[in-house]
C-alpha cells in the first residue's frame, strides 16, 4: 500500500473495519448496515462466520483496485473479496454509477458472497451475483427496470448460460448480468422460496430435482415472470 495507510479501525460484534482518516465520518453507517444485515443473512442461509470478518475501506478508487489485485479494472468496480476479508470503495467517494448508499450496500453484497461461498464456492456467476444483489439491494432499481423492459421489448433476454461468465466479471457486466441475475433470484425466491434457493446453491446443475423443471423450462418461467412484473 506504499504511503496509503488504513491506520484506523472499528470493531463491532461480527466485523473489524479498517479505514483511513478521510473516511471517519461514514464508519458508523457502514458498521451499522453490516451488523444490521448479519442476522438476516446468516439465518436465511443457515451459515455463520467462525471469526470476525475484516472489512477494508479505500477512499481512492485506484487504491481499491490495487488492493483487489486488478489495477486496470473498470471504473464501476465498487468492491470485492480478498482472503478472508471484504474490500470496498469509500461511500464518501463513490465510484462511477453509484452513490453513498450504493457503496454501503456493496459491503453487504460482498458479505453475502462470503456466506453463499460457504455453502458452495462453485456456482454459476449469475446465481452468486444475483443472490448478493438481491439481498443487498445495492443497485438502482430504475437501472434494473429499464434494462429488463428494454430486453423484453427488443426480445433480447439472455439465457442462463450467457450470464455464466466464470471469473470474467467485465463480460458479465457488459451483458447486463447484474440486472438480469437480480431478477432470476427474485423469481426463484418468489416462486419457490428460500429452501429451494439453498438447495439449488448446493446442487446448481440439478434443475429437475430442485424445481421439478428442466433448465429450459425454468428459463421460460423466469421470462414469463419478468414479462408480467416489469412490462
Beta strands, then each sheet from edge to edge (+ up, - down):
strand 1: 8-11
strand 2: 15-19
strand 3: 53-58
strand 4: 79-82
strand 5: 85-89
sheet 1: 1+ 2- 3- 5- 4+
end
